[in-house]
Amino acid sequence: MNERTIALVTGANKGIGYEIAAGLGALGWSVGVGARDEQRRADAVAKLRAAGVDAFGVPLNVTDDASVAAAARLVADRAGRLDVLVNNAGVTGGMPQQPSTVSLAAVRTALETNVLGVLRVTNAMLPLLRRSPAPRIVNMSSGVGSLTRQSSSLDERDTGPLSAAYSPSKTMLNAVTIQYAKELRDTNILVNAACPGFVATDLNGFRGVRTPEQGAAVAIRLATLPDDGPTGGYFEDAGVIPW
């Protein structure tokens, strides 16, 4: 059995996910690079290994039951357990997303990856997480998922563009995070949601003002919480985000 701390990061072949994998790998952890694109996954693993990270590729399409089940078997065969799961894979569903004109297909696409994908992967990995002495689950959300922030201002400059698929999917992810924390409150599994901030990635056409490395910092912090750390929380670099 691998004695290193074992992490799996979904959507880890680029952007924030890659930097989360790199950051955890820099701690000496063994990091599974979850990604559906074979070439991008292989390139990311090679780049991480070149930097000294104990990285391994995990073929993973979070929207596909068989793919997720196969990923769980791969992690089990390699390490026998999982210490940290970072649910990072996410999509917008396609823009624009004015609620009066958004296609239901866009909403379904966002929910399938951003919510159902998290449920699918988390539930497949839970048996492996239960074998860990200090398991952590980090769900990569967004500040636009905060109903408090969204309702405090109708000005898009304050709360981001109209997104009747993406923003609600992150709000639902936050709700799912709380439900997991409640179910697992009597275990040692800590479950939290993280907001990376407005990071320049292909998700937003690289319009963000933060680097992927900066966006990864909050996830790395939540992945390395002490045993008495919070669970069922929603965090950004500056601290707690109101739900």
Secondary structure, DSSP 8 states (H G I E B T S, - for coil): ---S-EEEEET-SSHHHHHHHHHHHTTT-EEEEEES-HHHHHHHHHHHHHTT-EEEEEE--TT-HHHHHHHHHHHHHHHSS-SEEEE------SS-B-TTT--HHHHHHHHIIIIIHHHHHHHHHHHHHTTSSS-EEEEE--GGG-HHHHHH---HHHH-S-BTTHHHHHHHHHHHHHHHHHHTTTSS-EEEEE---SB-SGGGTT--SB-HHHHHHHHHHHHT--TT---SEEEETTEE---
